[in-house]
């Protein structure tokens, strides 16, 4: 009987599980047991994992030349940039996904949206907005999120509007209001993370808040709040007294902004 070398067998399996050494990068099987996503999920629950870790658990394995953690991060970048659940064809275009993984991801996203999505959650205070957006806090770039609400302040959706640079996000009111108008929203809140962990608003944050207030006045929408958040805390413009009076008195005249919004309304 031929002698089996288990070391050689494991070496052959490493590319499948994404564990083959490439410089200092490590696959899940090279991590200490307590750091592996699946083990942490079983011990602490899914809320203890980052978005990328949750996707890594779902994907289960990587592929030759790309471990499961890298594949999960690439999938997360696609999802961050998608306004709706990507199609199976879009997911399959990621190298290493394949049809089977793409179908599983699409099914998971749709099931989660139907059962536990933002739909119907009542927003009464800044903590409620924070609970809808805080899973974006671990992003390495500023991620700007818009939360659409109906007249009873029930959440209709929470979408990533744009992903910016390491310490700055580029946002224009029309990008925010396109989704709000599509949702037939009556009110909204916005939020973005500060990767540095510092929650103090920047001059750019003040400027976008001011422009959103004016735009909300034009469209007759109630602008609830602008949150700056980290994984553990947040800064609320509303709580800090930085939001101006009712939307109907906020419009002070800004022709270029008004023209942008009128053009958006014609397109929808």
N, C-alpha and C positions, 0 to 999 in steps of 0.2 A: 504494500500500500504506500502511495506517495505521501511523504511527510508534508504537512500543511504548515506554512509559516504565517501565523496570524498577524505578525507585524506587516508583512507584505500585503495581506488582505486589507488591512486597515488603510495602508497607504493608497491602495487602489480606490478605496471608498472615499478618501478625503476630498477629491474634487467634486463628488456628488453632493456632499454635505457642506461644501464651501470651506473646508478646513485647511486646505493646502496653504503652506506658509508663503506669503508674498511680502517680504520685508518684515515690518513690525506689525502688520495687520493680522488680526486673529479672527477665526471663525467661531461660532457658538460652542463647538466641542472643545475648543482650546481655552475657553473661559472657565474660571472657577465655578463650581456647581451653583453657588448662591447668586451668581451674576447672570446665569442663563435665563433668557426671557420666559421659557416655558416653566422652569422651576419657580421663578419669582411669581408668575401668574398663579400657579397652584398654591403657593404659600401665602401670598399677600393679596391676591385678587387682581382683576384686570385694571382696576383704577391705579395700581402702583406702577404700571408700565407706560412708557411713552408711546406715541402713535406709531413710531417706527418699530418698536418692540412688538406691539400688537400685530402689526402686519407681518413681522418675521415669524411669529407663532403661527399665523394663518398660512403663510407660504410654506412653512415647514422645512424646505430644503432649497439650496441654491442650485447653481449649475456650474459646469466647468468654467473656471476663470472668473466667477462672480459668486461670492458667498451669499448666504441668505440675508445677512444684515445689509449688504450693499444693494441687493435686489429690493429689499424693503424700503430703503432710503430713496431709490430711484422711483419706486411706485408712489411713495409719499409725495415726491415733487410733482408727479403727474396729477395726483388727487388735489394738492394744494392749488394747482393752476386750473382746475376744472370747476365750472359753475354747476354742472350736473354730474350724475354718476356716469363715468366714462363707459363707452360701449365695450363689448368683448374684443372687437377689432382694435380699438385704441389701446386697451390693456395688453393685447397680444403683441403690439409693436415694441414693447419693452423687451430688450434682449434678455432671454432667460425665463420669461413668463410662460409661454406656451399656452395653448388653448385651455387645457385643464385648469391651470392656475388662474387664468383670466376669468373663466366661468365661475370659479369658486369665489374670487374677489368680488365680481359683479353681484353675485347672489348674496354675499355677506353684506355688501353696502346697501342693497335694496331692502333686505330683511331688517337691517338696523334702522333704516329710514322709516320703514312702516311701523315698527314696533316701539322704538325708543328715541326717535328723532326729536328735534326741537319743537315739532308741531304741537301746539296746544298748551305749552308751558306758560303760565302767567308771570309776567315781569312786573313786580311791584317795587323793587328797589335795586340799587347797583349790584348787590350780591347775586341777584337772579341773572343779571347780564353776565357777571363773572363766571357763573357756573356753566353758561352756554359756550364760553370762549376760552376758558383756562387751559384746555388741552392743547392750545396753540402756543403756550408759554415756552415750550422747550425749543422752539424754532431758533435757528442761528441767525436768521434775518428777521427784520421787522415784518410782521404779518398783520394786515389790516382786515378786520372782520366787520361785516354789517349784519345786524339782527333786525329782521322785518317783523312788525307787530300789527295785529288788527286793532279795531276800535276798542276792544276790551283788554288790550295789551297782552294778548296771547301770542306767543312766538309762532310765526309762520315759517321762518327759515333762519339759519345762521350760516352765512357764506364768507369764504375768503375772497376778498375783493382784489387784493393785490399783494404781492410779496416783493419787498424792496431790498435795499442794500443791508450791510451788516448793522448799521446804526441809523438808517433812514429809509422810510418808505415813501414812494412817490404816488400820490393819490389826487384825483380830480373829482369834484362833486358828481360829474356825470356818470362816473364808474360806480358810485354808490347808488345813485337814484335809478339807474337802469334796472337793477334787481328789485328795488322797492316798488317801482311802477309795475313791473311784471307780476309781483306778488299781490298787487292791489292793496298795499300796506296803508295803514292810517297813521302809524307811528313807527319810530325806529330808534336804535341805539347803535353806536359804532364803538370799536375797541381795537387796540393794537398792542402788541408786546414790545417791551424794551429788552433786547438780548443782554444788555449790560446788567439788568436787574434793578437799575435805578428807575424810580417811578416819576421823578419830577418831569413835568411837561417841558418840551422844548419850544422855542419860538415858532418852529414849523407846525408843531402840534396845536398851538394857539391859533395859527393862521387857518389851518384846515377846519378847526372847530368853528371859527367865525364864518368861513365860507359856507359850511354845511348849514349853519343856522340861517343864513340869508337864503340859501337855496330852498330850505324847508319852508320858509315863509312864502316863497313864490308858489310852491306846489301845495301849500296848505297841509303839510305833514307836521306831526308833533315830534320834535327831536328830543328824546328823553335824556340822553347822556353820551359822553365820550369817556371811555375807560382806557387807562394805560395799565397794563397788568404784567405781573411776573407769575411764577408758579405758585406763589403763596400769598400774594397780596395785590392790591390794585389802587389806582388813583382815580377818583371820580370827579369830573368837571362839575357835575351837578351838586354833589355833596360839598365841594369846595367853594360853591358860590360863584363859579366862573361861567355859568350859562346865563344868557340874557333872558329878558322877559318873554312873554308869549310870542309864538311864531309870527302872528299877524303884524306885530310891531317891529320885527327883526329886520325886515327888508329896508335897506337904506339906499338902495340904488347902486347896481353894479352891472352896467350894460353888457359887458362881455360874458358874465356868468349867466345873465338872463337869456342871452342869445343862445348859449350852449344848451340850456335846459329846454328852450323852445325847439331847438333842432332835435334834441333827444325825443321829445314828445312826438314830433313828426315822424320819426323813424319807428316808433313802437306801434 
